[in-house]
Amino acid sequence: MEGMVKHISNIFIAGAVFGALSCFSRADYNLPLYAFAWLMWDQADNSQRANEDKFKILTLLVVSWVGDLLWMFYWIPYWNSD
């Protein structure tokens, strides 16, 4: 379980780095989202409330991933068209 928690924290850091590199003209929403998730993930203790908060953070990220996929399905064909 401890190893998985370390991997989740690393995923948050990687998401923040990719969010920072994805758009230099403005801060994309992925950068603050992943930075927030990384900061909040290790703040809570192992109580029931902390586990609920971690579940909410993961739910937020899943909803964000779905939004990213829908955005890509809509815009990538437009960018690749003449």
C-alpha atoms as an extended CHARMM CRD file, in Angstrom:
* protein
*
        82  EXT
         1         1  MET       CA              0.0000000000        0.0000000000        0.0000000000  PROA      1               0.0000000000
         2         2  GLU       CA              2.8380000000        2.3940000000        0.8440000000  PROA      2               0.0000000000
         3         3  GLY       CA              4.4550000000        1.8670000000       -2.5610000000  PROA      3               0.0000000000
         4         4  MET       CA              1.1830000000        2.6870000000       -4.3210000000  PROA      4               0.0000000000
         5         5  VAL       CA              0.8500000000        5.9230000000       -2.3580000000  PROA      5               0.0000000000
         6         6  LYS       CA              4.3590000000        6.9150000000       -3.4690000000  PROA      6               0.0000000000
         7         7  HSD       CA              3.4380000000        6.2140000000       -7.1020000000  PROA      7               0.0000000000
         8         8  ILE       CA              0.2870000000        8.3210000000       -6.8310000000  PROA      8               0.0000000000
         9         9  SER       CA              2.3240000000       11.2270000000       -5.4720000000  PROA      9               0.0000000000
        10        10  ASN       CA              4.7760000000       10.8460000000       -8.3770000000  PROA      10              0.0000000000
        11        11  ILE       CA              1.8710000000       10.8380000000      -10.8570000000  PROA      11              0.0000000000
        12        12  PHE       CA              0.6940000000       14.1490000000       -9.4030000000  PROA      12              0.0000000000
        13        13  ILE       CA              4.1670000000       15.6450000000       -9.8080000000  PROA      13              0.0000000000
        14        14  ALA       CA              4.4340000000       14.3640000000      -13.3950000000  PROA      14              0.0000000000
        15        15  GLY       CA              0.9860000000       15.7800000000      -14.1980000000  PROA      15              0.0000000000
        16        16  ALA       CA              2.0070000000       19.1800000000      -12.8480000000  PROA      16              0.0000000000
        17        17  VAL       CA              5.2240000000       19.1590000000      -14.8890000000  PROA      17              0.0000000000
        18        18  PHE       CA              3.4000000000       18.1480000000      -18.0950000000  PROA      18              0.0000000000
        19        19  GLY       CA              0.7300000000       20.7560000000      -17.3810000000  PROA      19              0.0000000000
        20        20  ALA       CA              3.4210000000       23.4100000000      -17.0190000000  PROA      20              0.0000000000
        21        21  LEU       CA              5.1060000000       22.3890000000      -20.2680000000  PROA      21              0.0000000000
        22        22  SER       CA              1.9200000000       21.9840000000      -22.2910000000  PROA      22              0.0000000000
        23        23  CYS       CA              1.1940000000       25.6710000000      -22.7160000000  PROA      23              0.0000000000
        24        24  PHE       CA              3.7000000000       28.4830000000      -22.2010000000  PROA      24              0.0000000000
        25        25  SER       CA              1.3160000000       31.3570000000      -22.9700000000  PROA      25              0.0000000000
        26        26  ARG       CA             -1.0230000000       30.6690000000      -20.0480000000  PROA      26              0.0000000000
        27        27  ALA       CA             -1.2880000000       28.3460000000      -17.0990000000  PROA      27              0.0000000000
        28        28  ASP       CA             -3.3410000000       25.3790000000      -18.1790000000  PROA      28              0.0000000000
        29        29  TYR       CA             -5.8320000000       24.0170000000      -15.6790000000  PROA      29              0.0000000000
        30        30  ASN       CA             -3.8790000000       20.7560000000      -15.3270000000  PROA      30              0.0000000000
        31        31  LEU       CA             -0.9460000000       22.5200000000      -13.6400000000  PROA      31              0.0000000000
        32        32  PRO       CA             -2.9230000000       23.9270000000      -10.6850000000  PROA      32              0.0000000000
        33        33  LEU       CA             -5.0740000000       20.7790000000      -10.4830000000  PROA      33              0.0000000000
        34        34  TYR       CA             -2.1210000000       18.4100000000      -10.1490000000  PROA      34              0.0000000000
        35        35  ALA       CA             -0.1770000000       20.7870000000       -7.9000000000  PROA      35              0.0000000000
        36        36  PHE       CA             -3.2240000000       21.0210000000       -5.5930000000  PROA      36              0.0000000000
        37        37  ALA       CA             -3.6650000000       17.2350000000       -5.6080000000  PROA      37              0.0000000000
        38        38  TRP       CA              0.0160000000       16.6720000000       -4.8060000000  PROA      38              0.0000000000
        39        39  LEU       CA             -0.0480000000       19.1380000000       -1.9130000000  PROA      39              0.0000000000
        40        40  MET       CA             -3.2980000000       17.8400000000       -0.4370000000  PROA      40              0.0000000000
        41        41  TRP       CA             -2.5410000000       14.1230000000       -0.8530000000  PROA      41              0.0000000000
        42        42  ASP       CA              0.1050000000       14.0360000000        1.8840000000  PROA      42              0.0000000000
        43        43  GLN       CA             -1.5380000000       16.5810000000        4.2040000000  PROA      43              0.0000000000
        44        44  ALA       CA             -4.1410000000       14.2460000000        5.6680000000  PROA      44              0.0000000000
        45        45  ASP       CA             -3.5490000000       11.5200000000        8.2050000000  PROA      45              0.0000000000
        46        46  ASN       CA             -4.8960000000        7.9700000000        7.8570000000  PROA      46              0.0000000000
        47        47  SER       CA             -8.2900000000        8.6050000000        9.4120000000  PROA      47              0.0000000000
        48        48  GLN       CA            -11.6150000000        7.8430000000        7.7420000000  PROA      48              0.0000000000
        49        49  ARG       CA            -12.0530000000       11.5310000000        6.8570000000  PROA      49              0.0000000000
        50        50  ALA       CA             -8.6380000000       11.5790000000        5.1740000000  PROA      50              0.0000000000
        51        51  ASN       CA             -9.5240000000        8.5350000000        3.0940000000  PROA      51              0.0000000000
        52        52  GLU       CA            -12.7460000000       10.2470000000        1.9930000000  PROA      52              0.0000000000
        53        53  ASP       CA            -10.7560000000       13.3360000000        1.0090000000  PROA      53              0.0000000000
        54        54  LYS       CA             -8.3140000000       11.2290000000       -1.0020000000  PROA      54              0.0000000000
        55        55  PHE       CA            -11.2370000000        9.5580000000       -2.7730000000  PROA      55              0.0000000000
        56        56  LYS       CA            -12.6110000000       13.0220000000       -3.6500000000  PROA      56              0.0000000000
        57        57  ILE       CA             -9.2270000000       14.0730000000       -5.0640000000  PROA      57              0.0000000000
        58        58  LEU       CA             -9.0610000000       10.9300000000       -7.2120000000  PROA      58              0.0000000000
        59        59  THR       CA            -12.6540000000       11.5050000000       -8.3720000000  PROA      59              0.0000000000
        60        60  LEU       CA            -11.7380000000       15.0500000000       -9.3740000000  PROA      60              0.0000000000
        61        61  LEU       CA             -8.8070000000       13.7250000000      -11.3950000000  PROA      61              0.0000000000
        62        62  VAL       CA            -10.9330000000       11.0940000000      -13.1500000000  PROA      62              0.0000000000
        63        63  VAL       CA            -13.4820000000       13.7410000000      -14.1260000000  PROA      63              0.0000000000
        64        64  SER       CA            -10.6030000000       15.8960000000      -15.3770000000  PROA      64              0.0000000000
        65        65  TRP       CA             -9.2500000000       13.0000000000      -17.4790000000  PROA      65              0.0000000000
        66        66  VAL       CA            -12.6780000000       12.4810000000      -19.0460000000  PROA      66              0.0000000000
        67        67  GLY       CA            -12.8160000000       16.1940000000      -19.8620000000  PROA      67              0.0000000000
        68        68  ASP       CA             -9.3530000000       16.0140000000      -21.4300000000  PROA      68              0.0000000000
        69        69  LEU       CA            -10.3440000000       13.0100000000      -23.5550000000  PROA      69              0.0000000000
        70        70  LEU       CA            -13.5180000000       14.7070000000      -24.7790000000  PROA      70              0.0000000000
        71        71  TRP       CA            -11.5350000000       17.8440000000      -25.5840000000  PROA      71              0.0000000000
        72        72  MET       CA             -8.9990000000       15.8130000000      -27.5780000000  PROA      72              0.0000000000
        73        73  PHE       CA            -11.7040000000       13.9080000000      -29.4760000000  PROA      73              0.0000000000
        74        74  TYR       CA            -13.2810000000       17.2120000000      -30.4660000000  PROA      74              0.0000000000
        75        75  TRP       CA            -10.2090000000       19.3030000000      -31.3520000000  PROA      75              0.0000000000
        76        76  ILE       CA             -7.5900000000       16.8800000000      -32.7320000000  PROA      76              0.0000000000
        77        77  PRO       CA             -9.5610000000       16.1530000000      -35.9330000000  PROA      77              0.0000000000
        78        78  TYR       CA            -10.0180000000       19.9150000000      -36.3890000000  PROA      78              0.0000000000
        79        79  TRP       CA             -6.2840000000       20.5820000000      -36.0560000000  PROA      79              0.0000000000
        80        80  ASN       CA             -5.3990000000       17.8090000000      -38.4930000000  PROA      80              0.0000000000
        81        81  SER       CA             -7.8820000000       18.9310000000      -41.1430000000  PROA      81              0.0000000000
        82        82  ASP       CA             -7.2470000000       21.2520000000      -44.0660000000  PROA      82              0.0000000000
